[in-house]
């Protein structure tokens, strides 16, 4: 596996965990706790980074697409894609948890 791919995956994991914890702090009703937010965010960061990062870096032009090394657009795409993916999956998991658990008395 290429080191640039591994670095992008690690960036997506960390950004996803940060996005999940950020969403948990902002929307307390969907908070899964620190560990739950981190796990859901990291998984969402990988998924979101895989889907969103190519779309984000596509705006950088064909030169970035032909470059196989690490560049600023690839890092930015991984950070944004991972953060958004982590926040979205944490939100979905929080909504599902709230539906099953219901309101506390």
C-alpha positions as CSV (number, residue, x, y, z in Angstrom):
1,X,0.0,0.0,0.0
2,X,1.2,3.5,-0.9
3,X,2.3,5.7,2.1
4,X,0.1,8.5,0.7
5,X,-2.9,6.3,0.9
6,X,-2.1,5.3,4.5
7,X,-1.6,8.9,5.5
8,X,-4.9,9.9,3.9
9,X,-6.7,7.1,5.8
10,X,-5.2,8.2,9.1
11,X,-6.2,11.8,8.4
12,X,-9.7,10.7,7.6
13,X,-9.9,8.7,10.8
14,X,-8.7,11.6,13.0
15,X,-10.9,14.2,11.2
16,X,-13.9,11.8,11.5
17,X,-13.3,11.4,15.2
18,X,-13.1,15.1,15.6
19,X,-16.2,15.7,13.6
20,X,-18.1,13.1,15.6
21,X,-17.0,14.6,18.9
22,X,-17.7,18.1,17.7
23,X,-21.3,17.1,16.7
24,X,-21.8,15.5,20.1
25,X,-20.7,18.7,21.8
26,X,-23.0,20.9,19.7
27,X,-26.1,18.7,19.6
28,X,-26.3,17.2,23.1
29,X,-29.5,15.3,22.3
30,X,-27.6,13.1,19.8
31,X,-24.5,12.7,21.9
32,X,-23.2,9.1,22.1
33,X,-20.6,9.8,24.8
34,X,-16.9,10.4,24.1
35,X,-16.2,6.8,23.1
36,X,-19.3,6.4,21.0
37,X,-18.8,9.7,19.2
38,X,-15.1,8.8,18.5
39,X,-15.9,5.4,17.1
40,X,-18.9,6.5,15.0
41,X,-16.9,9.5,13.8
42,X,-13.9,7.5,12.8
43,X,-16.0,5.0,10.9
44,X,-17.9,7.9,9.3
45,X,-14.6,9.6,8.5
46,X,-13.4,6.7,6.5
47,X,-16.6,6.4,4.6
48,X,-17.0,10.2,4.1
49,X,-13.4,10.6,3.2
50,X,-13.7,7.9,0.6
51,X,-16.7,9.5,-1.0
52,X,-16.2,13.2,-0.5
53,X,-12.4,13.6,-0.8
54,X,-12.3,12.8,-4.6
55,X,-15.1,15.3,-5.2
56,X,-13.4,18.0,-3.2
57,X,-10.0,17.5,-4.9
58,X,-11.6,17.3,-8.3
59,X,-12.0,21.0,-8.2
60,X,-8.2,21.4,-7.9
61,X,-7.9,20.4,-11.6
62,X,-6.4,17.6,-13.6
63,X,-2.9,18.2,-12.3
64,X,-3.9,17.2,-8.8
65,X,-5.6,14.0,-10.2
66,X,-2.4,12.9,-11.9
67,X,-0.3,13.5,-8.9
68,X,0.1,10.4,-6.8
69,X,1.9,12.0,-3.9
70,X,0.6,14.0,-1.0
71,X,-0.4,17.5,-1.8
72,X,-2.4,20.2,0.0
73,X,-5.6,19.5,-1.9
74,X,-5.5,15.8,-1.0
75,X,-4.9,16.6,2.7
76,X,-7.7,19.2,2.7
77,X,-10.0,16.8,0.9
78,X,-9.3,14.1,3.5
79,X,-9.8,16.5,6.4
80,X,-13.1,17.9,5.1
81,X,-14.5,14.6,3.9
82,X,-13.5,12.8,7.1
83,X,-14.9,15.5,9.3
84,X,-18.2,15.8,7.5
85,X,-18.5,12.0,7.2
86,X,-17.8,11.6,10.9
87,X,-20.4,14.2,11.9
88,X,-23.0,12.7,9.6
89,X,-22.6,9.1,10.8
90,X,-22.6,10.3,14.5
91,X,-25.8,12.2,13.8
92,X,-27.4,9.2,12.2
93,X,-26.3,6.9,15.1
94,X,-27.6,9.4,17.6
95,X,-31.0,9.6,15.9
96,X,-31.2,5.8,15.7
97,X,-30.2,5.5,19.4
98,X,-32.8,8.1,20.4
99,X,-35.5,6.3,18.4
100,X,-34.8,2.9,20.2
101,X,-34.1,4.2,23.7
102,X,-36.7,6.9,23.7
103,X,-36.9,9.7,26.2
104,X,-35.6,9.3,29.7
105,X,-38.3,9.8,32.4
